[in-house]
Every structure is written in C-alpha cells, then in structure tokens.
Amino acid sequence: MLLCYLRPVSTLHPRDRAAIAIAALVTVGGLLALLFGSYDAGISWRYESDTGYLVVNDVEPLSRADRDGITPGLIAVEVNGNALINLPQYQYGEPDPNNPDNPLPVVGIQPASPQNVTDLGADQFVIARNSIDTLGLITSDGLASGGPDKWPVQRYWYPGASEYSQSQRAFLPGLLLLVAGAWWLRSTQAGASLRNLAFPLAGAIAAPFLVAPLAGIGSVSAVMVGGGLTIAAMIPLALGLAERIDALEDRRLVQVLIAGLAGGAGIAVIGYAVGDRRDEVATLVVALTGAITLLPGLIAAGPIDLGRLRTRVAGAGGLLQSTELALAGATPIVSLVTHNTAPVPMYLVLWLLAIFVAARFTVRPLARLATRATLQRDLVVAATEAERARLAADIHDDALQELTLLVRRLEASGDTEGAAIGRTVADRLRAICGDLRLPILDDLGVGPALDWLVLRIERLAGGEVRLERADEARHSPDVELAIFRVAQEALANAVKHGKPPIVVRYRSTPGGISLAIDDAGPGIGDHAPADAEKAGRFGLLNMAQRAEQIGAILDIKRWPTGGTHVALEWRPR
C-alpha cells in the first residue's frame, strides 16, 4: 500500500499495521484466484482411457454438486454445451402427405450404440477442468440399459461460472481503490480524522473488490476464506472509529458490539457457504459485514438531538469530524453492495461523487463558519479571563491594600465600629478577587478550589452541599479553569433554582476529568435554555461555551423523579 506512504511500518499505529497486513492477504488471495482459479462446483474428474469416458471421481462435501446429488461414478454426457458422448437417437423419415397428422415414421437409429465424440478424445478432461456452466450426467447402468426413447440423463446448470467471470473484473478496480484511496486519505486533501484512518478505510473499501475472484470460485472453502478476509478487513476501521468515542463505557460497549457483529457475519458466511446460497442469506452477510463499520461510525459521529444541541457540544470542528466519521463507517457497505458491478462500480462512484460534492459545497463551508465562530468564542473567553485577572490584581494591589491601611488607622484612632465595617468590606473584596481568579485553583487545582467553593455555597444554600472528589492528576490550566467555571455556574443555578441536598462529584485521572452536580429541586425544564437567553440570562450558554472551548461533553437534564443533573466529561486528545 504505497509502502505505508513512505513510512516505516514500525512507526505506524498497530491498527494501521493490522490493516496493511489484512489488505496484503486480501490482495494476494484475490490475485492467486485471478491467475489460477476457476469456478468450482465441487467436482473432481478422471479420464478413463480404456472407455474414453469422463467420470466423476469425487465430490466435495457440502459443495453445490453435493447438494445437487451428484455422486462419484457418474459419466459426463455433456459439459458446457459440448457433447462428449453421442447417444443413440431415432432417425425419422418424411411425413406421409396423405396423412399429415400421423407421427413421423422411424427409419433407423443413429448411432447404433453410445459413441464417444472422437474429435475431442482426451481433451474431454481439459473441458472439465474449465468452469462448468451446464452439465449432463448419466449412470453406467443408465448408459447400458437406456434407449433412444429413454436416456436417463441428469442435467445441471451452474450460474456461478458466469458470475466468476464477472468477479474477475472486480480485482483491478479494487487495487485502484486500495492504492489511490490510501494515498488520497493520507494527503492533506482529506480531513484530519480520515488521515488517521487512511489505511483501515482504504482496506475496508477495497476488500470486497479484491476478494471477489476468490469468493467467485464458489467452493465452500473459497467462499469461507473470501468472506472471512472481508470481515477481517472491516475490523481495523471499526476499532479506529470506536476509539473516537469519548465515553469509556460507550467505547467498550461498541467494541463488544463490533465483536458480536463480526461473529454474526462469520456465522452467516459459513451458513451461506454450506447452505443453499439463497439471496436472503447473501443479503444477511452483506448487512452484518457492513454493520461492523457502519454502527461504530454513526456512534462516533454523535447522536443528532436538536433539543440538546445547546447543552451537548462536540467541540471545534465537530460538524466536519462527525460527518467524516459517519461517511467513513458507511462507505464500506456501499462497496459491499456494488463490488459485483465491476468493471465500473457505478453505485460506489456515485456515492463517492456525492460525498465530494457535499464536502466541497456544503459541509466544509459550514465547518469553516463553525471554526470561525469557535475562534471568536475562544477569543471572548480569553479576553474575559484576562479582564478578570486584571480586575483581581487591581483590587488586590490597590483598593484592598489601601482599605487595609485605612482599617489600621481607624483602629489606631479608636474607631472600632468604622474598623469593623472596613474589615467587612475587605472580606467582600477578597471574596470578589477569589471569584475573579482563585489563587488556590492555580496552585492546587480544581479539587481544592471546589472545596473552597462548596464551603462558600453551603452558607447560601441553607442545606447540605457535599463534595466527593478524587484528585489523581493535574491537567492544563485552561482545562482546569473551564471545569471550575462550569462547576461555579452549575452550583449557582442549583442554589437559585434547586434545593438541597446538592452533591458535587469530581474525578481527575490521567485519562480525563469527570464532573457531576445534582440537586433535589424540581428540575430544569425543556425550554429553560431558550427562556433564559430571552430573559438575558446566559449561564447555561456560558457553561456550554466553556465545555466547547476544551472539547468536553456537557449534558444537562432533569431526572425523572425531579432534580437537575449537570455532567461534564473531558478526555485529552
């Protein structure tokens, strides 16, 4: 595959190495079948030189011939329209002009006994080695006891021979898809999410075409190997798509789903290989094999829930990435459906053309607008934090210092009441400084900052506010600041609109941060975000912007029994 796009194999992700190895096996298998294979109904032959007959030597168990009831010892009378034995037939004379309705008169029998076709001779064996389309067989007893009016010839038709010829033409388009697809996906023309899936995606799309000559042979073993290789080619892409799912529990569930679909597809392939090969079973094989990548792609792209777009965000560039992941998961099933239309896989060509047009004129322009809006939001958030820090510094270095000096002078002059008022104002200013920028957040992290915030909120809530936290790792200051601001806003809303007890759960690990805040109030309404914005309250919007800034998932909902649940999940990328 372009020598791994000029990169040493050892530097590639294990998923990419697996995809390249599977693609190599698929390519070699398809090429060998193309060069040396032919349609195999499951019959092996022997040529009997003493009689000149072509005889069924053996029949592969569970093959098409075995299911048709062909047994060893049957003699070939006709193969692919070529008569191998001329059987005696009545010769008829001219009709009686006086009695035109009478049967034609029999004037003789030709030949007198069964005769081999002398101009074929030993070439009968060569004919039998080619793909069998039509076949006429007779038993030795039937050949000895039959007559012109009754030859017990059993005739069979195998459409797989013409299907194999069609499958041979699929290999070259598959090779083109593999090489050109990997090159294009690794180039700067594709999105970042697709570049990381270049080899698995190219291999999954090309596999049905490359393996077609092998599966087209038609034998039980060839069909099983071809189906197994196609399933294997889907798994690296499916696992790569699953890795894009943020929630660890969801990711594990999808990995189990991939394994289940792969196992189900394998069982369906076996059933198709050894069964009657009905269209319904073939459709089931395609559906299960395609679902191996389709479902992880759709799940990784994210659920489309318009009612929660204001509180659930996918991060910068989420629109483009979601579209790319969904299309990456769906394209292999289009390849599975269209590979038998080679040399021009029209459905796949139309699909890829539609993707190109949509990306060129719809998705990417929208993504650019989203990126521009995201940049503007980040600038506003950064400017807001910078202004908060400046105000905190000004209050601490100027107003608070002068107020402290004034309190001391009032105490020295004996004005204890004025000094007490000054200390109260100073405490309020220090609290404002803490709200604007907490030194404890910078120095110790989100956990201790939440301790301070919960103690302060509890005095306002009039009831229990409990914090459950586990600090196992520190993360970047921007991430920790955003997490804290979301918690600060959520607790303020819980105090204002909910009621105690209020529970805050915070966990920070090297693999990410999770935050959950629950209250016992009536719960947030379905139209609360829109109503708040109309009223000029932007707390929920600010929380969503903070989460989007760091690429976190924010979920705000009402529990069925009442109470508001605010959950934030962040994973490093």
Secondary structure as GFF3:
##gff-version 3
##sequence-region A 1 573
A	DSSP	alpha_helix	2	6	.	.	.	ID=ss1
A	DSSP	three_ten_helix	9	11	.	.	.	ID=ss2
A	DSSP	alpha_helix	14	36	.	.	.	ID=ss3
A	DSSP	beta_strand	43	48	.	.	.	ID=ss4
A	DSSP	beta_strand	53	59	.	.	.	ID=ss5
A	DSSP	alpha_helix	64	67	.	.	.	ID=ss6
A	DSSP	beta_strand	75	79	.	.	.	ID=ss7
A	DSSP	beta_strand	82	83	.	.	.	ID=ss8
A	DSSP	beta_strand	85	86	.	.	.	ID=ss9
A	DSSP	beta_strand	89	92	.	.	.	ID=ss10
A	DSSP	beta_strand	106	110	.	.	.	ID=ss11
A	DSSP	beta_strand	115	116	.	.	.	ID=ss12
A	DSSP	alpha_helix	123	129	.	.	.	ID=ss13
A	DSSP	beta_strand	134	138	.	.	.	ID=ss14
A	DSSP	alpha_helix	140	145	.	.	.	ID=ss15
A	DSSP	beta_strand	154	157	.	.	.	ID=ss16
A	DSSP	alpha_helix	160	168	.	.	.	ID=ss17
A	DSSP	alpha_helix	171	186	.	.	.	ID=ss18
A	DSSP	alpha_helix	192	195	.	.	.	ID=ss19
A	DSSP	alpha_helix	198	210	.	.	.	ID=ss20
A	DSSP	alpha_helix	212	216	.	.	.	ID=ss21
A	DSSP	alpha_helix	220	242	.	.	.	ID=ss22
A	DSSP	alpha_helix	248	274	.	.	.	ID=ss23
A	DSSP	alpha_helix	279	301	.	.	.	ID=ss24
A	DSSP	three_ten_helix	306	308	.	.	.	ID=ss25
A	DSSP	alpha_helix	318	338	.	.	.	ID=ss26
A	DSSP	three_ten_helix	339	341	.	.	.	ID=ss27
A	DSSP	alpha_helix	346	358	.	.	.	ID=ss28
A	DSSP	pi_helix	359	363	.	.	.	ID=ss29
A	DSSP	alpha_helix	364	394	.	.	.	ID=ss30
A	DSSP	pi_helix	395	399	.	.	.	ID=ss31
A	DSSP	alpha_helix	400	413	.	.	.	ID=ss32
A	DSSP	alpha_helix	416	436	.	.	.	ID=ss33
A	DSSP	alpha_helix	439	444	.	.	.	ID=ss34
A	DSSP	alpha_helix	446	461	.	.	.	ID=ss35
A	DSSP	beta_strand	465	471	.	.	.	ID=ss36
A	DSSP	alpha_helix	477	497	.	.	.	ID=ss37
A	DSSP	beta_strand	502	509	.	.	.	ID=ss38
A	DSSP	beta_strand	512	518	.	.	.	ID=ss39
A	DSSP	alpha_helix	528	534	.	.	.	ID=ss40
A	DSSP	alpha_helix	539	550	.	.	.	ID=ss41
A	DSSP	beta_strand	553	558	.	.	.	ID=ss42
A	DSSP	beta_strand	564	570	.	.	.	ID=ss43
###
